[in-house]
Amino acid sequence: MDPFISVVIPVYNKVQYIDRAVTSVLAQSYPNFELLLIDDASTDGSPEKIRRYTDGRIRVLSRTEPGPGGYAARNLGIREARGTWVAFLDADDSWMPDHLEHAVKLIERHPGIPVVSSARLSSTAGKETLDPFARRYREGGEQILGLADYLREACEGRRAIGPNSVLIHRESLPDPYVFPEGRTQRSGDLYAWVALMARLKTLVWSPHVASVSYRDVVGVSRTSSPSIQLFRDMVSELAPTANREETLQLKRYANQMIKYAWLQNRRNRVAVPLSLLPSAFFWKHDMTYCLKWSAISLVPVGILEYLHKRVSPITRANA
């Protein structure tokens, strides 16, 4: 009999962390799952380590070339999944022991909703912090969001989906390429969640804490840059099936992500012309924001980084 949930963990050079992630999955109070470990062409001993696990629910898949962000590995996991639902966990993070049990109850309470998500913690130097969406809505209980709702909150730095807390109904997916493999080095998750909401329309979120993301792990790339074009393309790809309010919020969110990607490229000393930011923006209905950041783009990069941290809530949110 096929499992109810397929858990996908992309693994790229995480030999010192993978035990923590795998142990947190195998310790789940809900047992009806399979665990797909996707070796993304690791070079640090991870392939040998993940093949030593003996639990019968584990399958190991391998790729011959690493893909930035693990996007291609996650898509491979979706294609190979046998479960009704697909869940994800980063190889250097962990789940709470009752995450899947709580998620299944959430699914049962909300039949027909194809995306479920929960609160999440981030940990830095042992200090744990609840994600911004959960801090805002945990007292209100479960929340049901459409695309426009998700985007409005995301524009304020409160994203209701994170890679370690979301479950997707596999057969509801229009295709198995949820993540933008080959299209960006970084921040592809932020595109993927919007594309997911645009295609599947509805999300139910729970204040139950699902996971812990460790922000001070070794080996996480800080020099890769998001693609500005990805967030330009996001609008043209998703707007045709969106209503007027969703399209407005989509362009507003795209502007914030375009600015974020442009700043990251500047920080990483990627050559970008001064005219790129204003020409990439969607100006209609977001004139003030576009004017402000077009002017700020003329400021030296060191000052830009300071301003970015102070005035841009979207980059302070946990992914």
C-alpha positions as CSV (number, residue, x, y, z in Angstrom):
1,M,0.0,0.0,0.0
2,D,1.3,3.4,-0.9
3,P,2.2,5.8,2.0
4,F,-0.1,8.8,2.7
5,I,2.8,11.2,2.8
6,S,6.1,11.4,0.9
7,V,8.8,13.4,2.6
8,V,11.5,14.9,0.4
9,I,14.9,15.9,1.7
10,P,17.4,17.2,-0.9
11,V,21.0,16.6,0.3
12,Y,24.0,18.5,-0.9
13,N,27.1,18.4,1.3
14,K,25.2,18.1,4.6
15,V,27.0,15.2,6.1
16,Q,27.3,16.8,9.5
17,Y,23.6,17.7,9.7
18,I,21.7,15.0,7.9
19,D,21.3,12.7,10.9
20,R,19.4,15.4,12.8
21,A,17.0,15.9,9.9
22,V,16.5,12.1,9.2
23,T,16.1,11.3,12.9
24,S,13.4,14.0,13.2
25,V,11.4,12.4,10.4
26,L,11.8,8.8,11.6
27,A,10.7,9.9,15.1
28,Q,7.3,11.2,13.8
29,S,4.3,10.1,15.8
30,Y,2.5,9.6,12.5
31,P,4.1,6.5,10.8
32,N,2.5,6.3,7.3
33,F,5.1,8.0,5.2
34,E,8.0,7.3,3.0
35,L,11.3,9.4,3.1
36,L,13.0,10.3,-0.1
37,L,16.6,11.3,0.3
38,I,17.8,13.0,-2.9
39,D,21.6,13.1,-3.2
40,D,22.3,16.3,-5.2
41,A,25.8,15.2,-6.3
42,S,27.4,15.7,-2.9
43,T,31.1,15.5,-2.5
44,D,31.5,15.4,1.3
45,G,30.5,11.9,2.2
46,S,26.8,12.5,2.3
47,P,26.0,9.9,-0.4
48,E,27.7,7.2,1.7
49,K,26.0,8.3,4.9
50,I,22.5,8.4,3.6
51,R,22.9,4.9,2.1
52,R,23.6,3.5,5.6
53,Y,20.1,4.1,6.9
54,T,18.2,0.9,7.2
55,D,14.6,2.0,7.8
56,G,12.4,0.4,5.2
57,R,10.5,3.7,4.6
58,I,13.6,5.3,3.2
59,R,14.4,5.5,-0.5
60,V,17.6,7.1,-1.8
61,L,17.7,8.8,-5.2
62,S,20.7,10.4,-6.9
63,R,21.4,13.3,-9.3
64,T,24.6,13.6,-11.3
65,E,24.9,17.4,-11.1
66,P,24.1,19.6,-8.2
67,G,21.3,22.1,-8.6
68,P,21.4,25.5,-6.8
69,G,18.9,25.7,-3.9
70,G,18.0,22.0,-4.2
71,Y,15.2,23.0,-6.6
72,A,15.8,20.2,-9.1
73,A,16.2,17.7,-6.3
74,R,12.9,18.7,-4.8
75,N,11.2,18.4,-8.2
76,L,12.7,14.9,-8.6
77,G,11.3,14.0,-5.2
78,I,7.8,15.1,-6.3
79,R,8.0,13.1,-9.5
80,E,9.1,10.0,-7.6
81,A,6.7,10.4,-4.7
82,R,4.2,7.7,-4.1
83,G,2.2,9.5,-1.3
84,T,-1.0,11.4,-1.6
85,W,0.7,14.4,0.0
86,V,4.2,15.6,-0.4
87,A,6.2,17.3,2.5
88,F,9.7,18.8,2.5
89,L,12.5,19.2,4.9
90,D,15.9,20.9,4.4
91,A,18.8,18.6,5.2
92,D,20.2,20.9,7.9
93,D,16.8,21.5,9.7
94,S,14.4,19.4,11.8
95,W,10.8,18.7,12.4
96,M,8.8,18.6,15.7
97,P,7.9,15.0,16.6
98,D,4.1,15.6,16.0
99,H,4.4,17.6,12.8
100,L,2.9,15.0,10.4
101,E,0.3,13.9,12.9
102,H,-0.9,17.4,13.2
103,A,-0.8,18.0,9.5
104,V,-2.9,14.9,8.8
105,K,-5.5,16.2,11.3
106,L,-5.5,19.6,9.5
107,I,-6.0,17.8,6.2
108,E,-9.0,15.9,7.6
109,R,-10.6,19.0,9.1
110,H,-10.3,20.8,5.7
111,P,-11.0,18.3,2.9
112,G,-10.5,19.7,-0.5
113,I,-7.9,22.3,0.4
114,P,-4.7,21.2,-1.5
115,V,-2.0,23.1,0.5
116,V,-1.5,23.0,4.3
117,S,1.1,24.8,6.3
118,S,2.1,25.5,9.9
119,A,4.1,27.8,12.1
120,R,7.9,27.4,12.2
121,L,10.8,28.4,14.4
122,S,14.2,29.7,13.4
123,S,17.2,29.1,15.6
124,T,20.3,31.3,15.8
125,A,23.0,30.6,18.4
126,G,20.4,28.6,20.4
127,K,17.8,31.3,20.4
128,E,14.5,30.3,18.8
129,T,12.2,32.8,17.1
130,L,8.7,32.2,15.8
131,D,8.1,33.2,12.2
132,P,6.4,36.6,11.6
133,F,3.1,35.2,10.2
134,A,2.8,33.0,13.3
135,R,3.6,35.9,15.6
136,R,0.8,37.9,14.0
137,Y,-1.9,35.2,13.8
138,R,-1.2,32.5,16.3
139,E,-3.9,33.8,18.7
140,G,-6.5,33.6,15.9
141,G,-6.1,29.9,15.2
142,E,-6.3,28.3,11.8
143,Q,-6.3,30.6,8.8
144,I,-7.6,30.0,5.3
145,L,-5.9,32.1,2.6
146,G,-6.3,32.7,-1.1
147,L,-3.6,34.1,-3.4
148,A,-4.3,37.8,-2.7
149,D,-4.3,37.1,1.1
150,Y,-1.0,35.3,0.8
151,L,0.6,38.1,-1.2
152,R,-0.7,40.9,1.0
153,E,0.9,39.2,4.0
154,A,4.1,38.4,2.1
155,C,4.5,42.0,1.2
156,E,4.6,42.8,4.9
157,G,7.2,40.1,5.5
158,R,4.7,37.5,6.8
159,R,4.8,34.4,4.6
160,A,2.4,31.6,5.6
161,I,4.5,29.0,3.8
162,G,8.0,27.8,4.5
163,P,9.9,24.9,3.0
164,N,9.8,22.8,6.2
165,S,6.2,23.4,7.1
166,V,4.2,22.9,3.9
167,L,2.4,19.8,2.6
168,I,1.0,19.7,-1.0
169,H,-1.7,17.4,-2.4
170,R,0.3,15.7,-5.1
171,E,-2.4,14.9,-7.6
172,S,-3.6,18.6,-7.4
173,L,-0.4,19.8,-8.9
174,P,-0.7,20.7,-12.6
175,D,2.9,19.5,-13.1
176,P,5.8,18.2,-11.0
177,Y,8.0,21.2,-11.4
178,V,7.0,23.2,-8.4
179,F,10.5,24.7,-7.9
180,P,12.3,26.9,-10.5
181,E,15.2,24.6,-11.3
182,G,17.7,26.2,-13.6
183,R,16.2,29.6,-13.3
184,T,17.8,31.1,-10.2
185,Q,20.6,30.4,-7.7
186,R,18.7,31.6,-4.7
187,S,15.2,32.6,-3.4
188,G,13.5,30.2,-5.7
189,D,11.3,29.1,-2.8
190,L,9.8,32.6,-2.7
191,Y,8.7,32.2,-6.3
192,A,7.5,28.6,-5.8
193,W,5.1,29.4,-3.0
194,V,3.4,32.2,-5.0
195,A,3.2,29.9,-8.1
196,L,1.8,27.2,-5.9
197,M,-0.9,29.5,-4.5
198,A,-1.7,30.9,-8.0
199,R,-2.3,27.4,-9.3
200,L,-4.0,25.7,-6.3
201,K,-5.8,28.8,-5.0
202,T,-6.3,27.9,-1.3
203,L,-4.1,27.3,1.7
204,V,-5.0,26.4,5.3
205,W,-2.5,27.5,7.9
206,S,-2.2,26.2,11.5
207,P,-0.4,27.9,14.5
208,H,1.0,24.5,15.5
209,V,4.8,24.7,15.3
210,A,6.1,22.3,12.7
211,S,9.8,22.8,12.4
212,V,13.1,24.4,13.4
213,S,15.4,26.1,10.8
214,Y,19.0,26.5,11.9
215,R,20.3,29.8,10.6
216,D,23.9,29.4,11.8
217,V,24.8,26.1,10.0
218,V,28.1,25.8,8.2
219,G,28.1,25.5,4.4
220,V,25.1,27.7,3.5
221,S,26.0,29.9,0.5
222,R,25.9,33.6,1.2
223,T,27.3,34.7,-2.2
224,S,24.7,33.3,-4.7
225,S,22.2,35.8,-6.1
226,P,18.5,35.7,-6.9
227,S,17.4,36.2,-10.4
228,I,15.7,39.5,-11.2
229,Q,14.2,38.0,-14.3
230,L,12.5,35.2,-12.4
231,F,10.3,37.7,-10.5
232,R,9.6,39.6,-13.7
233,D,8.5,36.4,-15.3
234,M,6.4,35.4,-12.3
235,V,3.9,38.1,-13.2
236,S,3.5,37.2,-16.9
237,E,3.3,33.5,-16.0
238,L,0.7,33.8,-13.2
239,A,-1.4,36.9,-14.0
240,P,-3.4,35.3,-16.9
241,T,-5.3,33.1,-14.3
242,A,-5.5,35.8,-11.6
243,N,-8.3,38.2,-10.9
244,R,-7.8,42.0,-10.7
245,E,-7.0,42.1,-7.0
246,E,-4.6,39.1,-7.2
247,T,-2.8,40.7,-10.2
248,L,-2.4,43.9,-8.3
249,Q,-0.9,42.1,-5.3
250,L,1.2,39.9,-7.5
251,K,2.8,43.0,-9.1
252,R,3.3,44.6,-5.7
253,Y,5.1,41.5,-4.4
254,A,7.1,41.2,-7.6
255,N,8.4,44.7,-7.2
256,Q,9.6,43.9,-3.7
257,M,11.3,40.7,-4.8
258,I,12.8,42.5,-7.9
259,K,14.3,45.1,-5.5
260,Y,15.5,42.4,-3.1
261,A,17.2,40.5,-6.0
262,W,18.8,43.7,-7.3
263,L,20.2,44.5,-3.8
264,Q,21.6,41.0,-3.4
265,N,23.3,41.2,-6.8
266,R,24.8,44.6,-5.8
267,R,25.9,43.2,-2.5
268,N,27.6,40.2,-4.2
269,R,29.3,42.7,-6.6
270,V,27.4,41.4,-9.6
271,A,27.6,44.1,-12.3
272,V,24.1,45.4,-12.8
273,P,23.3,48.7,-14.7
274,L,21.8,51.6,-12.7
275,S,18.8,51.6,-15.1
276,L,18.0,47.9,-14.4
277,L,15.9,48.4,-11.3
278,P,13.5,51.1,-12.6
279,S,13.1,49.3,-15.9
280,A,12.3,46.0,-14.2
281,F,9.6,47.4,-11.9
282,F,5.8,47.2,-12.5
283,W,5.0,50.8,-12.0
284,K,1.2,51.0,-12.3
285,H,-0.6,51.0,-8.9
286,D,2.8,50.9,-7.1
287,M,4.2,54.3,-8.1
288,T,5.4,55.5,-4.7
289,Y,7.4,52.3,-4.1
290,C,8.9,52.3,-7.5
291,L,9.9,56.0,-7.4
292,K,11.4,55.6,-3.9
293,W,13.6,52.6,-4.8
294,S,14.5,54.0,-8.2
295,A,16.0,57.0,-6.4
296,I,17.6,54.9,-3.7
297,S,19.3,52.7,-6.4
298,L,21.6,55.6,-7.0
299,V,23.0,55.4,-3.5
300,P,26.3,53.5,-2.8
301,V,25.8,49.8,-2.0
302,G,26.9,50.1,1.7
303,I,24.2,52.6,2.5
304,L,21.8,50.6,0.4
305,E,22.3,47.5,2.7
306,Y,21.6,49.6,5.8
307,L,18.4,51.0,4.3
308,H,17.3,47.6,3.0
309,K,17.5,46.1,6.5
310,R,15.6,49.1,8.0
311,V,12.8,49.5,5.5
312,S,12.1,46.2,3.8
313,P,10.1,43.7,6.0
314,I,10.0,41.1,3.3
315,T,13.7,40.1,3.8
316,R,13.3,39.9,7.6
317,A,10.8,37.2,7.3
318,N,11.8,33.6,7.6
319,A,11.7,31.7,4.4
